[in-house]
């Protein structure tokens, strides 16, 4: 059953006491299946439904003195009903366990005093908006939402709880609530908070910091089983009146942050969780104190003597909470670590010791252990990261050879045990020297130095040298602006696969010697943005980086550079290197700079000045694929430069150094280097490339004459066509072939070739003529005795079909079909045989669309004939305007036109005239029409005293001229004389013959007579007068005549009643009286009457029936 309370009844607003009128139905008494309840909302500005009485247990189902489940109610909507007078909402929705939709938004609850058990076990409700409820009078909210275990969203914002005394079990078992904002609640009167939030197992955070709890006596089980609760803020709480606190925090197993006032005192067994790990501690505020057990924390807090002071307690996990193994000194604001005697295998520097940040000189405290001196088996080293907003570990001293294992006589052993180093977020902003820091850590695989502040570091030489298994290293954010030495920094990091150094500030660096030496897994390295203006030594910098495929150093400033020996040696995958623009004016050593760059093909050294170079030995050694070299004229080859040489030029393929665009060619490397060194120009760049020449030889194939000399052609260039005119018997020379295919001399030479003379029989050429057609066709060449099909016709001619070929243009010669096989059309060498295309006019058809006119048969034509005229169709009611194609009128087909076409007839409707014969009525002007423009309404003439019966065409009445009508028309009016008008005419005629005198009659009767007579005369002048009006005028006239009274009172009545009304010889019908429905009007209709002797009877009849 669905119940809806109307907003109005008979237009009036409604008031209802739901408890007395509907309670049994809504509360599901005796199983009454009420499913939905609704109160209609009133319109804007209208009075809403007024609710009176009580809401207590309104929807609850009584059972055995208590309440049972209401199992049918699913939806309740109170609209905008006025419940401002309600005081009790206790148990209102109690146990409505199928209620899913509830609208109580905007309720005026300002008079409500108790809401106890209001929504108890509404287990299908998932969201509830009670924001804005006025709760200032409510004293009891106990168990209000208990066991609403599907409720996920609950908005109680704006509630005034200043008078509430009981909140026990209020949210108990609201197990789906994830968020609850009660920060503004006033709780100064509350005495009972028993189990208030018990089993709110999805709540993660609860801020009750503004609550006043000085009156509360019972807090038993208050937060019990809030299993997801992590943070609880009870700052400001005063528990001085609390008598019960048993299990207040039991089973809150995730609670790790608890804020308490010093006025909060633990009582009974609160059930507060223990520490999760042996390394966990309760930490007070910012490490002011630490407690190694929950009991110690509770005892310490309860012993606080201060008042109204808030403290935050957090559970933190420490790898070494008691700083076991560490020696330290308290420096006031921090702890200085001075020694270590703990576990040497895994060393972890704590972030804090007794709540204070740490400072340590790793070099003095831990160097011997970390450097694996005396074979101490240190495997992992870690510095704990400080928390957000906390001070990180401060590192001081030097990092020089921090993890390196020194040899007693100098140098270093390998550190073979250290596998993992993690500096966390330690502060190394004061470190200046990091040289040799990880030198020889050959088993180091995990290294976290991300985010280091290296702004003061000056020396990073050999920092990661021989970290041979290190694969990943993130140093991209380092500030290297003060570093002057990076020599051997990544030396022999042979497993390092990627390295991001973009953004490094290298403006102070002077030495990069062997920086990436033997980084054999690096495939890419972007150093394009480096500032190298101070670097002096780059020798061996990329040596043996044998996976590097690309390196862009073209923008480097090398003005201070002195040494570049072995810089790229062994970069076996580099194919191209652009070092153009390098300033080498100060370089003295370049030996082996590019040696063993086995794949290097192109090298740009434009702008290089080698005037100060003393050693260039082996600079190009084993660069066997180098074939493109750009050099400045200021670059001079030194002794033993080792630029690859090629074998002596002999055979079919030779090699040569070519200068620029073939301006000079050198047959050997020595010739090229000598010529370049002899250049006298300065600061001029030249491009030298190795180019191959291929031998092109000729074979006459038993032909006569001298064989052309061989040619030697650069790769990609063209050979010359030799001048040869030999013969071979009766055959003719037909050019040169390569591999039995015709060879053209616009083919680039890419290998040694032998061209063979081709011989052929005499041949003739067939030329195809379009013969007034259009298009092109290639000539066809045939040899004598060769049978071949003619080429298919490619010509077209407008308006014609191709028929055949003929040796004469007029078709009088020999003819050949398309693609016919022919032989020996000529037997003369070089003769041209011309074949002319033959054409036949195409026959086209003209179709005619008469558009509802008479049918016209199609016509045919050709481009040569055309059509001089077309037949014209006919169509009733229309004039034929011509044949059209689109918007264009077509009167004939001219010679030269082509194509099948469809012509459309164009018609203009004929205009006809309708002439009107009014037959004594008013004149009606003729009108016009067409078969497409119907005349829906004909004009109506007028005639005094007559009623128009219509227009007639002969005996046929015409009311309209419908669409499709044709022909001129003459229509004649038909009229019917109006009987009452005819009577008035006769009476007026007879009255005028009476020649009555005014002085003979009384003044009143004469006046009535004159008015009636005037009205009758005016009526006769009207065109198409109204029939009813005519009858009324007649009656008035007859009455006036009857009422004429002579001034002589003794006169005979007969003269009054009869002699003044003439006797007509005409016969008139008897009068009929008619009353019009829903009016007070009675009219007299005159079908006719006999003689004027009946006039008196008629007048009397009219008077009798007059109302």
ZIMO-V573414 format. One record per residue. N is the residue number from 0. RES is the residue in three letters. PHI is phi in whole degrees, 0 to 359 (* if undefined). OMEGA is omega in whole degrees, -180 to 180 (999 if undefined). Layout:
n = {N N}
res = {RES RES}
phi = {PHI PHI}
omega = {OMEGA OMEGA}
//
This chain:
n = {0 1 2 3 4 5 6 7 8 9 10 11 12 13 14 15 16 17 18 19 20 21 22 23 24 25 26 27 28 29 30 31 32 33 34 35 36 37 38 39 40 41 42 43 44 45 46 47 48 49 50 51 52 53 54 55 56 57 58 59 60 61 62 63 64 65 66 67 68 69 70 71 72 73 74 75 76 77 78 79 80 81 82 83 84 85 86 87 88 89 90 91 92 93 94 95 96 97 98 99 100 101 102 103 104 105 106 107 108 109 110 111 112 113 114 115 116 117 118 119 120 121 122 123 124 125 126 127 128 129 130 131 132 133 134 135 136 137 138 139 140 141 142 143 144 145 146 147 148 149 150 151 152 153 154 155 156 157 158 159 160 161 162 163 164 165 166 167 168 169 170 171 172 173 174 175 176 177 178 179 180 181 182 183 184 185 186 187 188 189 190 191 192 193 194 195 196 197 198 199 200 201 202 203 204 205 206 207 208 209 210 211 212 213 214 215 216 217 218 219 220 221 222 223 224 225 226 227 228 229 230 231 232 233 234 235 236 237 238 239 240 241 242 243 244 245 246 247 248 249 250 251 252 253 254 255 256 257 258 259 260 261 262 263 264 265 266 267 268 269 270 271 272 273 274 275 276 277 278 279 280 281 282 283 284 285 286 287 288 289 290 291 292 293 294 295 296 297 298 299 300 301 302 303 304 305 306 307 308 309 310 311 312 313 314 315 316 317 318 319 320 321 322 323 324 325 326 327 328 329 330 331 332 333 334 335 336 337 338 339 340 341 342 343 344 345 346 347 348 349 350 351 352 353 354 355 356 357 358 359 360 361 362 363 364 365 366 367 368 369 370 371 372 373 374 375 376 377 378 379 380 381 382 383 384 385 386 387 388 389 390 391 392 393 394 395 396 397 398 399 400 401 402 403 404 405 406 407 408 409 410 411 412 413 414 415 416 417 418 419 420 421 422 423 424 425 426 427 428 429 430 431 432 433 434 435 436 437 438 439 440 441 442 443 444 445 446 447 448 449 450 451 452 453 454 455 456 457 458 459 460 461 462 463 464 465 466 467 468 469 470 471 472 473 474 475 476 477 478 479 480 481 482 483 484 485 486 487 488 489 490 491 492 493 494 495 496 497 498 499 500 501 502 503 504 505 506 507 508 509 510 511 512 513 514 515 516 517 518 519 520 521 522 523 524 525 526 527 528 529 530 531 532 533 534 535 536 537 538 539 540 541 542 543 544 545 546 547 548 549 550 551 552 553 554 555 556 557 558 559 560 561 562 563 564 565 566 567 568 569 570 571 572 573 574 575 576 577 578 579 580 581 582 583 584 585 586 587 588 589 590 591 592 593 594 595 596 597 598 599 600 601 602 603 604 605 606 607 608 609 610 611 612 613 614 615 616 617 618 619 620 621 622 623 624 625 626 627 628 629 630 631 632 633 634 635 636 637 638 639 640 641 642 643 644 645 646 647 648 649 650 651 652 653 654 655 656 657 658 659 660 661 662 663 664 665 666 667 668 669 670 671 672 673 674 675 676 677 678 679 680 681 682 683 684 685 686 687 688 689 690 691 692 693 694 695 696 697 698 699 700 701 702 703 704 705 706 707 708 709 710 711 712 713 714 715 716 717 718 719 720 721 722 723 724 725 726 727 728 729 730 731 732 733 734 735 736 737 738 739 740 741 742 743 744 745 746 747 748 749 750 751 752 753 754 755 756 757 758 759 760 761 762 763 764 765 766 767 768 769 770 771 772 773 774 775 776 777 778 779 780 781 782 783 784 785 786 787 788 789 790 791 792 793 794 795 796 797 798 799 800 801 802 803 804 805 806 807 808 809 810 811 812 813 814 815 816 817 818 819 820 821 822 823 824 825 826 827 828 829 830 831 832 833 834 835 836 837 838 839 840 841 842 843 844 845 846 847 848 849 850 851 852 853 854 855 856 857 858 859 860 861 862 863 864 865 866 867 868 869 870 871 872 873 874 875 876 877 878 879 880 881 882 883 884 885 886 887 888 889 890 891 892 893 894 895 896 897 898 899 900 901 902 903 904 905 906 907 908 909 910 911 912 913 914 915 916 917 918 919 920 921 922 923 924 925 926 927 928 929 930 931 932 933 934 935 936 937 938 939 940 941 942 943 944 945 946 947 948 949 950 951 952 953 954 955 956 957 958 959 960 961 962 963 964 965 966 967 968 969 970 971 972 973 974 975 976 977 978 979 980 981 982 983 984 985 986 987 988 989 990 991 992 993 994 995 996 997 998 999 1000 1001 1002 1003 1004 1005 1006 1007 1008 1009 1010 1011 1012 1013 1014 1015 1016 1017 1018 1019 1020 1021 1022 1023 1024 1025 1026 1027 1028 1029 1030 1031 1032 1033 1034 1035 1036 1037 1038 1039 1040 1041 1042 1043 1044 1045 1046 1047 1048 1049 1050 1051 1052 1053 1054 1055 1056 1057 1058 1059 1060 1061 1062 1063 1064 1065 1066 1067 1068 1069 1070 1071 1072 1073 1074 1075 1076 1077 1078 1079 1080 1081 1082 1083 1084 1085 1086 1087 1088 1089 1090 1091 1092 1093 1094 1095 1096 1097 1098 1099 1100 1101 1102 1103 1104 1105 1106}
res = {UNK UNK UNK UNK UNK UNK UNK UNK UNK UNK UNK UNK UNK UNK UNK UNK UNK UNK UNK UNK UNK UNK UNK UNK UNK UNK UNK UNK UNK UNK UNK UNK UNK UNK UNK UNK UNK UNK UNK UNK UNK UNK UNK UNK UNK UNK UNK UNK UNK UNK UNK UNK UNK UNK UNK UNK UNK UNK UNK UNK UNK UNK UNK UNK UNK UNK UNK UNK UNK UNK UNK UNK UNK UNK UNK UNK UNK UNK UNK UNK UNK UNK UNK UNK UNK UNK UNK UNK UNK UNK UNK UNK UNK UNK UNK UNK UNK UNK UNK UNK UNK UNK UNK UNK UNK UNK UNK UNK UNK UNK UNK UNK UNK UNK UNK UNK UNK UNK UNK UNK UNK UNK UNK UNK UNK UNK UNK UNK UNK UNK UNK UNK UNK UNK UNK UNK UNK UNK UNK UNK UNK UNK UNK UNK UNK UNK UNK UNK UNK UNK UNK UNK UNK UNK UNK UNK UNK UNK UNK UNK UNK UNK UNK UNK UNK UNK UNK UNK UNK UNK UNK UNK UNK UNK UNK UNK UNK UNK UNK UNK UNK UNK UNK UNK UNK UNK UNK UNK UNK UNK UNK UNK UNK UNK UNK UNK UNK UNK UNK UNK UNK UNK UNK UNK UNK UNK UNK UNK UNK UNK UNK UNK UNK UNK UNK UNK UNK UNK UNK UNK UNK UNK UNK UNK UNK UNK UNK UNK UNK UNK UNK UNK UNK UNK UNK UNK UNK UNK UNK UNK UNK UNK UNK UNK UNK UNK UNK UNK UNK UNK UNK UNK UNK UNK UNK UNK UNK UNK UNK UNK UNK UNK UNK UNK UNK UNK UNK UNK UNK UNK UNK UNK UNK UNK UNK UNK UNK UNK UNK UNK UNK UNK UNK UNK UNK UNK UNK UNK UNK UNK UNK UNK UNK UNK UNK UNK UNK UNK UNK UNK UNK UNK UNK UNK UNK UNK UNK UNK UNK UNK UNK UNK UNK UNK UNK UNK UNK UNK UNK UNK UNK UNK UNK UNK UNK UNK UNK UNK UNK UNK UNK UNK UNK UNK UNK UNK UNK UNK UNK UNK UNK UNK UNK UNK UNK UNK UNK UNK UNK UNK UNK UNK UNK UNK UNK UNK UNK UNK UNK UNK UNK UNK UNK UNK UNK UNK UNK UNK UNK UNK UNK UNK UNK UNK UNK UNK UNK UNK UNK UNK UNK UNK UNK UNK UNK UNK UNK UNK UNK UNK UNK UNK UNK UNK UNK UNK UNK UNK UNK UNK UNK UNK UNK UNK UNK UNK UNK UNK UNK UNK UNK UNK UNK UNK UNK UNK UNK UNK UNK UNK UNK UNK UNK UNK UNK UNK UNK UNK UNK UNK UNK UNK UNK UNK UNK UNK UNK UNK UNK UNK UNK UNK UNK UNK UNK UNK UNK UNK UNK UNK UNK UNK UNK UNK UNK UNK UNK UNK UNK UNK UNK UNK UNK UNK UNK UNK UNK UNK UNK UNK UNK UNK UNK UNK UNK UNK UNK UNK UNK UNK UNK UNK UNK UNK UNK UNK UNK UNK UNK UNK UNK UNK UNK UNK UNK UNK UNK UNK UNK UNK UNK UNK UNK UNK UNK UNK UNK UNK UNK UNK UNK UNK UNK UNK UNK UNK UNK UNK UNK UNK UNK UNK UNK UNK UNK UNK UNK UNK UNK UNK UNK UNK UNK UNK UNK UNK UNK UNK UNK UNK UNK UNK UNK UNK UNK UNK UNK UNK UNK UNK UNK UNK UNK UNK UNK UNK UNK UNK UNK UNK UNK UNK UNK UNK UNK UNK UNK UNK UNK UNK UNK UNK UNK UNK UNK UNK UNK UNK UNK UNK UNK UNK UNK UNK UNK UNK UNK UNK UNK UNK UNK UNK UNK UNK UNK UNK UNK UNK UNK UNK UNK UNK UNK UNK UNK UNK UNK UNK UNK UNK UNK UNK UNK UNK UNK UNK UNK UNK UNK UNK UNK UNK UNK UNK UNK UNK UNK UNK UNK UNK UNK UNK UNK UNK UNK UNK UNK UNK UNK UNK UNK UNK UNK UNK UNK UNK UNK UNK UNK UNK UNK UNK UNK UNK UNK UNK UNK UNK UNK UNK UNK UNK UNK UNK UNK UNK UNK UNK UNK UNK UNK UNK UNK UNK UNK UNK UNK UNK UNK UNK UNK UNK UNK UNK UNK UNK UNK UNK UNK UNK UNK UNK UNK UNK UNK UNK UNK UNK UNK UNK UNK UNK UNK UNK UNK UNK UNK UNK UNK UNK UNK UNK UNK UNK UNK UNK UNK UNK UNK UNK UNK UNK UNK UNK UNK UNK UNK UNK UNK UNK UNK UNK UNK UNK UNK UNK UNK UNK UNK UNK UNK UNK UNK UNK UNK UNK UNK UNK UNK UNK UNK UNK UNK UNK UNK UNK UNK UNK UNK UNK UNK UNK UNK UNK UNK UNK UNK UNK UNK UNK UNK UNK UNK UNK UNK UNK UNK UNK UNK UNK UNK UNK UNK UNK UNK UNK UNK UNK UNK UNK UNK UNK UNK UNK UNK UNK UNK UNK UNK UNK UNK UNK UNK UNK UNK UNK UNK UNK UNK UNK UNK UNK UNK UNK UNK UNK UNK UNK UNK UNK UNK UNK UNK UNK UNK UNK UNK UNK UNK UNK UNK UNK UNK UNK UNK UNK UNK UNK UNK UNK UNK UNK UNK UNK UNK UNK UNK UNK UNK UNK UNK UNK UNK UNK UNK UNK UNK UNK UNK UNK UNK UNK UNK UNK UNK UNK UNK UNK UNK UNK UNK UNK UNK UNK UNK UNK UNK UNK UNK UNK UNK UNK UNK UNK UNK UNK UNK UNK UNK UNK UNK UNK UNK UNK UNK UNK UNK UNK UNK UNK UNK UNK UNK UNK UNK UNK UNK UNK UNK UNK UNK UNK UNK UNK UNK UNK UNK UNK UNK UNK UNK UNK UNK UNK UNK UNK UNK UNK UNK UNK UNK UNK UNK UNK UNK UNK UNK UNK UNK UNK UNK UNK UNK UNK UNK UNK UNK UNK UNK UNK UNK UNK UNK UNK UNK UNK UNK UNK UNK UNK UNK UNK UNK UNK UNK UNK UNK UNK UNK UNK UNK UNK UNK UNK UNK UNK UNK UNK UNK UNK UNK UNK UNK UNK UNK UNK UNK UNK UNK UNK UNK UNK UNK UNK UNK UNK UNK UNK UNK UNK UNK UNK UNK UNK UNK UNK UNK UNK UNK UNK UNK UNK UNK UNK UNK UNK UNK UNK UNK UNK UNK UNK UNK UNK UNK UNK UNK UNK UNK UNK UNK UNK UNK UNK UNK UNK UNK UNK UNK UNK UNK UNK UNK UNK UNK UNK UNK UNK UNK UNK UNK UNK UNK UNK UNK UNK UNK UNK UNK UNK UNK UNK UNK UNK UNK UNK UNK UNK UNK UNK UNK UNK UNK UNK UNK UNK UNK UNK UNK UNK UNK UNK UNK UNK UNK UNK UNK UNK UNK UNK UNK UNK UNK UNK UNK UNK UNK UNK UNK UNK UNK UNK UNK UNK UNK UNK UNK}
phi = {* 244 249 231 274 288 283 218 228 52 80 253 297 247 234 212 259 299 295 270 275 235 306 298 286 291 277 65 300 52 79 300 278 287 253 229 230 214 247 298 281 280 287 300 82 259 279 285 298 265 257 232 89 231 259 302 52 300 253 281 255 301 201 58 87 238 223 255 285 269 261 242 293 243 214 225 225 272 54 251 303 266 244 294 262 283 245 233 241 302 57 307 247 305 62 280 277 245 289 251 243 220 247 234 296 80 300 269 253 295 256 290 249 219 234 301 59 300 243 306 56 279 279 253 288 250 211 210 254 246 297 83 299 270 244 295 263 288 249 228 239 301 57 299 244 304 62 279 277 249 288 257 233 221 256 245 298 88 287 255 252 295 252 289 249 231 239 301 60 303 246 305 65 278 282 253 295 254 215 211 258 237 297 265 289 260 238 295 260 290 246 231 237 307 51 301 245 304 62 280 283 254 292 254 213 217 252 242 293 264 284 260 241 294 265 289 247 236 237 308 59 304 245 303 61 278 290 259 293 252 232 223 253 244 299 87 285 242 256 297 264 292 253 229 221 295 56 304 238 291 63 271 286 253 293 230 218 224 255 229 277 295 274 272 239 292 229 57 265 288 77 302 303 274 288 287 230 292 266 274 216 278 247 268 49 267 62 297 211 231 231 269 202 294 297 295 296 298 298 297 294 296 275 298 265 292 236 51 237 265 225 251 246 233 269 235 256 238 290 214 298 260 57 297 93 261 262 208 234 279 260 92 269 209 253 262 282 245 200 213 226 267 298 273 285 231 255 232 278 289 284 217 233 53 82 250 295 244 233 211 260 298 295 270 275 236 306 302 289 290 280 61 289 57 59 297 278 286 255 231 227 214 245 298 281 285 289 302 83 259 278 285 298 265 255 233 86 235 259 303 36 299 254 277 255 286 271 296 263 104 84 219 280 275 270 261 248 291 243 215 225 225 270 54 249 302 264 245 295 261 283 248 235 240 297 58 303 248 303 77 282 285 247 287 248 245 220 247 235 295 79 301 268 252 295 257 290 248 230 238 299 54 300 247 304 61 278 284 247 288 253 235 207 252 236 296 266 294 265 248 295 253 286 249 227 240 303 55 301 247 306 59 278 287 252 290 266 212 206 257 243 294 91 294 269 251 293 257 288 246 228 234 308 54 302 245 306 60 280 283 257 288 258 219 205 258 241 296 262 290 264 250 292 253 288 255 242 238 301 61 300 246 302 63 280 279 252 295 255 209 208 254 239 295 266 292 266 247 295 258 291 239 242 228 302 59 301 247 303 79 279 285 258 292 253 213 215 250 245 298 86 296 268 251 293 254 286 246 232 228 302 56 301 245 299 62 277 294 258 292 250 226 223 251 244 300 87 286 239 254 296 255 291 258 223 235 300 65 302 247 300 62 271 288 257 292 227 221 226 258 229 277 295 273 273 238 294 265 297 53 291 64 297 304 256 246 298 307 287 202 82 271 232 230 242 209 277 242 266 47 266 61 290 220 233 239 274 210 297 299 297 295 295 294 297 294 296 273 297 262 293 236 52 240 264 226 254 248 230 273 238 264 248 243 281 248 249 231 238 283 56 69 279 271 96 277 288 301 292 295 241 244 245 297 304 89 267 253 278 270 280 290 272 230 225 285 228 209 60 267 268 246 293 236 92 249 237 232 55 71 247 304 249 252 275 261 268 297 273 237 193 297 223 240 261 250 295 248 240 215 284 298 213 234 241 264 251 255 250 290 51 79 272 231 111 229 220 290 296 240 255 233 272 298 71 267 260 208 285 298 298 296 300 246 278 226 218 301 85 228 256 290 248 190 258 215 286 239 293 272 83 271 266 291 245 219 284 296 65 292 286 233 206 52 296 207 238 251 302 81 291 252 251 257 245 257 291 249 234 232 301 274 270 251 241 255 259 241 255 282 53 76 272 293 288 240 290 297 233 243 201 233 298 266 255 70 221 281 205 243 288 256 275 234 202 303 89 225 253 285 262 133 264 230 240 67 265 262 280 242 256 197 254 284 299 101 278 221 103 289 218 237 257 251 288 245 239 238 300 284 269 253 239 252 254 248 257 283 53 95 272 294 285 245 291 299 234 244 202 232 294 262 242 293 253 283 219 271 294 245 278 233 206 294 85 230 254 284 263 130 264 229 251 70 264 262 283 244 254 200 242 291 301 104 289 227 91 291 229 236 251 244 283 244 234 228 294 280 297 296 294 298 296 300 300 296 296 297 297 291 295 293 286 292 54 292 245 298 290 275 235 295 298 294 292 291 297 296 298 296 295 291 293 298 297 293 295 295 296 294 274 283 269 49 294 291 296 296 297 299 294 293 296 297 298 295 296 297 294 295 296 298 272 300 239 289 294 277 291 272 295 290 301 299 295 280 275 231 291 276 244 292 272 268 273 279 258 241 287 284 291 233 262 231 256 275 300 58 227 260 258 240 242 247 255 251 292 145 213 259 69 277 294 273 301 299 295 295 298 298 297 297 297 296 267 288 253}
omega = {179 -178 176 177 -177 178 180 171 -175 175 -178 177 -170 169 -178 171 -175 -178 -178 -174 -168 -171 -176 -179 -177 -177 176 177 172 175 178 -170 175 -177 -180 176 -177 171 -180 175 176 179 -180 180 -179 -178 179 177 -179 179 -178 179 -179 176 -175 177 -172 -180 -179 -177 -179 179 174 -179 176 -178 174 -177 170 -167 -178 -176 -178 -174 177 -180 -178 179 177 -179 -179 178 -175 -179 -177 -179 -174 176 -180 177 -171 180 -175 173 173 -167 173 -178 -178 -176 -177 178 175 -178 174 179 171 -177 -172 -179 -177 -179 180 177 -176 177 -172 -177 -174 176 168 -164 177 178 180 176 -175 180 178 -178 177 176 178 -172 -174 -179 -176 180 -175 175 -177 175 -173 -177 -173 177 167 -164 171 -175 -180 -177 -179 -178 179 -176 177 -178 175 -176 -173 -179 -178 179 -175 176 -178 175 -171 -179 -176 177 168 -164 179 180 180 -177 -179 -178 -180 -171 -176 -176 176 -172 -174 -179 -175 179 -174 175 -179 173 -173 -178 -176 177 169 -164 178 177 180 -176 -179 -179 179 -169 -177 -175 174 -173 -174 -179 -175 -180 -176 175 179 174 -170 -180 -176 177 167 -164 179 -177 -179 -178 180 -178 178 -179 180 -177 177 -176 -176 -180 -176 178 -177 178 -175 176 -180 -177 -177 179 170 -166 179 -179 -178 178 -175 179 -175 171 175 177 174 179 178 176 177 175 -175 -179 180 -174 172 179 -173 -178 176 180 -180 178 166 -178 -179 179 -179 179 174 175 175 -179 -175 175 178 -180 179 179 -179 -179 -179 -179 180 -180 -179 -179 -179 178 175 178 -177 177 177 -180 -179 172 178 179 -179 176 180 -170 -178 -178 -180 179 -178 169 -175 176 179 -180 179 -179 180 176 176 178 -175 -178 179 175 -178 -178 -178 -177 -180 -176 176 177 -178 178 179 172 -176 173 -178 177 -170 170 -177 170 -175 -178 -178 -175 -169 -172 -177 -180 -175 -178 177 175 -178 177 173 -170 178 -178 -178 176 -177 171 180 175 174 177 -180 180 -180 -177 179 177 -180 -180 -178 179 -179 175 -175 -177 -174 -180 -178 -178 -174 169 -178 -180 -177 -176 -172 166 170 173 -168 -178 -177 -177 -174 177 -180 -179 180 177 -179 -178 178 -175 -179 -177 -179 -175 176 -178 177 -172 180 -175 176 177 -167 177 -178 -178 -178 -177 178 175 -178 174 179 170 -177 -173 -179 -176 179 -174 175 -177 177 -173 -179 -175 177 167 -163 179 -179 -176 -176 -179 -180 178 -171 -175 -176 173 -176 -173 -179 -179 177 -178 175 -178 176 -174 -180 -176 177 168 -166 178 -178 -172 180 -178 -179 180 178 -180 177 175 -177 -175 180 -175 177 -174 174 180 175 -173 -179 -176 175 169 -166 179 180 178 -179 -180 -178 178 -171 -177 -178 173 -174 -171 -180 -173 -180 -177 173 -177 178 -170 -179 -174 178 168 -167 173 180 -178 -176 -180 -179 -179 -171 -176 -176 174 -176 -175 179 -173 -180 -176 175 -177 179 -172 -179 -176 178 175 -167 -180 178 178 -178 -179 -179 178 -178 178 177 176 -178 -175 179 -178 180 -176 178 -173 177 -174 -179 -175 178 169 -166 -179 -177 -179 -174 -177 -178 178 -180 180 -177 176 -177 -174 -178 -179 180 -177 178 -175 176 -177 -179 -176 178 171 -168 -179 -179 -177 179 -173 178 -175 171 175 178 174 179 178 176 180 176 178 175 173 -174 176 176 -175 179 -177 177 179 -175 179 178 179 -175 168 -178 -179 177 -176 177 178 175 179 -179 -175 179 177 180 -180 180 -176 179 180 180 -180 -179 178 -179 178 178 174 178 -177 177 177 179 178 173 180 177 170 179 -180 174 -179 -173 178 -175 176 178 176 -179 175 -178 177 179 179 176 178 177 -168 175 -180 179 178 -174 173 178 177 -176 179 -178 -178 -178 179 177 -178 179 -180 -179 178 -174 177 -175 179 174 -177 175 177 180 -179 175 -173 168 177 179 179 -179 179 175 -178 171 -179 -175 179 179 -178 -177 173 175 -178 -179 -176 173 177 -177 -178 -178 176 -179 176 -179 179 -179 173 179 175 179 -177 179 175 176 180 178 176 -175 178 175 176 177 -178 177 -177 173 176 -178 175 -177 170 177 -178 -175 173 176 -179 175 -176 -178 177 -176 -178 178 -177 -179 177 -180 179 178 176 -178 -179 174 171 173 176 -177 178 173 -179 177 176 -177 176 -177 176 178 -171 176 -179 177 178 -179 -177 173 174 -176 175 -172 178 177 173 179 -175 178 -179 178 176 178 178 172 179 -176 -174 -175 176 -174 -178 180 173 -180 177 176 -180 -177 176 -176 173 -180 -178 178 178 -176 171 -171 -180 -174 177 -178 -180 177 176 -178 171 -178 177 -178 171 171 -175 173 -180 -176 178 176 -175 172 -180 176 178 179 -178 174 179 -174 173 -173 176 179 179 180 -177 177 180 177 174 -180 177 172 180 -180 -177 -178 173 -176 -175 179 178 -176 179 178 177 -175 176 -176 173 -177 -177 178 178 -177 172 -171 179 -176 178 -178 179 180 174 -174 179 -178 179 179 174 175 -176 169 -177 -177 -179 172 -175 173 -179 179 -173 -178 178 -179 179 -179 -180 -179 -178 -179 180 -179 179 -180 178 180 -180 -178 -178 -178 -174 -179 -171 178 -174 -176 -178 180 -179 179 180 -178 180 -180 -179 180 179 179 179 179 -179 -178 179 -178 176 -178 -178 179 -175 -179 179 -180 -179 180 179 180 -179 -179 -180 -179 180 -179 179 180 -175 179 -177 179 179 -180 -173 -176 -177 -177 178 -178 180 178 -171 -172 -171 -178 180 -177 178 179 179 -179 180 -180 180 -178 -179 175 -180 -179 175 -180 -179 177 175 175 -173 175 179 178 -179 -175 173 179 174 -175 176 180 176 179 -176 -179 179 180 -180 179 179 179 -179 -178 -176 -178 -179 999}
//
